Amino acid sequence: MITQTMSLLLRSSILLLATAFLLCRCGYAAEITIFDHQGEAVAYVDTDEEATVFMWSGLPVAYISGTNIYGFNGKHLGWINQGILYDHEGYGVGFFKNATTTLTQLESLKGLKQLKPLRALKELEPLQPLFYSYWTNTPLGIFLINDNH
């Protein structure tokens, strides 16, 4: 079970990173939308900005390193597995388009990007929990900003 999970995690990570790499190599910056559990666009990953996660308002709040999500303060926030963002308890917090069957709402205009803060040293990644097929009660925006500013 754990071996299958690790294999799926590795494959999904490689696919996401390969897609981002190819988009960047072709000269196209990709902004990948992150939706909350209700299908609302809340944040996005800018692959041209070192996998920085911006809130829809333009506020930089986190970044992706492999399958991990870190705040700029170095705090480990969670993981990405098969296009779903998970918290430390293993509950879904958000997702990339087509990772779930949830219908996504139309995306509004994004705010202007604000300057990124410097990245602090990353804390050690905690042990991954079992990932559940349930959503957390914590809103995606709170998850991304929590203890980050």
Sequence and secondary structure as in RCSB ss.txt:
>XXXX:A:sequence
MITQTMSLLLRSSILLLATAFLLCRCGYAAEITIFDHQGEAVAYVDTDEEATVFMWSGLPVAYISGTNIYGFNGK
HLGWINQGILYDHEGYGVGFFKNATTTLTQLESLKGLKQLKPLRALKELEPLQPLFYSYWTNTPLGIFLINDNH
>XXXX:A:secstr
 HHHHHHHHHHHHHHHHHHHHHHHHTT   EEEEE TTS EEEEEEGGGTSEEEETTS EEEEEETTEEEETTS 
EEEEEETTEEE TTS EEEEETTSSS                               SSB SS HHHHHHTT  
